[in-house]
């Protein structure tokens, strides 16, 4: 999305490795009983619509950005409905958990509140805490053991005890709201409590944006010669550059250029997204997504596409639901096809047991090689790498180029600013 926006604003070419624009923010279609997905929707809308990287909802847009988005698609606005789901008790606690303690056992809730009240104000470990130590400091042992620990063990593929804390805004703590949440509903909190989604899906938006940009698909970069300022592509062609904007993952760009940041590379995690469609179960929640701290299969989140948009299910079929199920892996640990097949059956078994799904009729897995980026405590790898690349005329931007979590709205802003920067230098 960042590269599309940059090309739209600047008029400069965007080179895309994939055959179509949009990356992980792109839809595909699978009819009931069909094994191979299609890139485009059937004319009779008889297929499930899934996304390459699971549900991507556009949060964080302001009025100016949203007005710009309106030039490319019709957008629907939603108020987030999300919960923490405890499978062993089938308990749903509205997100964020810490502001809804009244759903928990009263004694447990009292312990949790007392621990948060006694939390020290100084940073854990005085300067270089890990995510694990930060969470225990902020939320206390009770909530960490109950949810934050097991969830982040899954979400980070076990890295949470080694990496630095980040994205603290995802887990807000306001003691007045914690205390109020013991008695009554509290105001919605969190970074994504409202979001947008385009009619027709993200592919329709990506295609509309690409139509007003100069996007050249099927152009996979294999090497960048920073001395000659030349980009080499897989098909043997080359393009010279004076200034290059890149949205590739930061470590991939270092590899393509042969540059070395001279520091330990910060880690990232991959995600296996299992897209599932079928008959809606009797206990399927109305949530847009649920966070899962424990699952036999090892996944940490279940999203329900069809609770956002009915276009995710086939037309003419009643009582259908579609899901995306996310499981994290460490980089370089992609499962073999046999493992994916066994995992897929395990996930189906759990969704059936939970009553989310009555029967499955469409299932397909996608792999996101770089899904979430992290940093080691005290690391300056990110800053050093971006400086090295900038010296070579390469400006890194976007979620993966800058090695930081952000949503589509911020990625589009990055692209628009990068495009404006290219124009200003011409």
C-alpha positions, 0 to 999 in steps of 0.5 A: 500500500505504501508503494502504491501511494508513493507512485500515485503521488509522485508519478514515479514507477513502482516495481512490484514482484507479485503479478498483482498489486496489494501484497498481503492486503489482497483478496482471493476467492474459493468456491465451496469444495474447491481446492485452488483459489481464484484471483477474481470473484466469480460473476455469480459471487458463489465463492468465499472471499479471503485475504492473503494475510488475514483480515486487514482493517483500516484503522487510524485514518483522520478526516483528511486521509479518509477523504482521500480514500473516498476517491478510490472506493466506498468505505464502511465504518465499523466500531470494533467488537473484539474479545479475549476468548478462554477456550477451557471455560468458553469465556469471552471477555471484551477487549481490552481485558484489563478494563473488563475485569468484572467478567473474571472470577471476583477474587482473581479480578481483585488480585489483578487490580491490587497488582496493577495498583502496586506496579512501580512507575520506573521502567523495568530493568531500568533501561533495557527491559524485555517484553516479558518483564515489562508486562509483568511489571505493568499488569502483575503476575495474575493477568500475565499468567492468565492472558498476557504471557501465554498470548504473547508466547504464541503471538511472538513465537516465543520471543517475548522473553528476549525482545524489547517491549514495543507497541505499548499502546496496544495494551493501555493501562489507566487505573481509573478505567481498570477500577471502573471496569470492575463495576460497569462498561467503560469507554472503548479503548485501544488503537483500533476501536473504529476502522474502515473496510472498502466495499468489494474488498481490499483488492478493489481498493488496491486496483483503483489506487494502482490504476492512478499510479505507475505500477509495474508488476512481475518485477522482482529485484535480485540485486541493487548496485549502490555504487552504480545506483542500479536495480537488477531484476529477475528477468535480467533487466536493469533500471538506474536510480538517483533516489529510491524509495523502498518498502521491502523489509529492512533486512531484505534490502540490506541483503539486496544491497550487500550493506552491513549495519554492523549490528545484530539483526533485529528479529521478525516473525512469520504468520501462517494464515488459515482461511476457513469458510463453512456453516456458522456454528451455534456458538460463533461469536459476533466479534470481529476477532478474538484473542486466544491465549491457549489453543491446542493447535498453537494459534493466537487469534481467530478473526471472523471476516463475515462479521465485518462484511457479508461479501466474505461469504458466498451469495445465496447460501444461508448461515455461512461464516468465514474465518482467518486463523493466525499462528506465528512462527520464527523466521526461517521455520516455515512448515512443510506441506504435510505439517500444514495439512495436519495443522489445518485439520487440528484447527478445524477440530478446535473450531468445531469443538468451540461451536464457532463452526458447524462444518467446513466447506472451504479451507486454504492456507497462506504464508506471510514470511515477514508479518511482525517485526521486533527489536532486541533490548537496546538495539540500534540495528534499525536506525543504523541500517536505515542510515546506511541505506539512506547514504546509498540513496535508498529511503526506507518507509512503510511498515516493513521498511521502517521495521515498526508496527503500523496499520494501512492508514499509516502506511498510506500516509508514509507512501504519500509523504514519500511521493511528495519527497520525490516530487520535491527533489525533482 
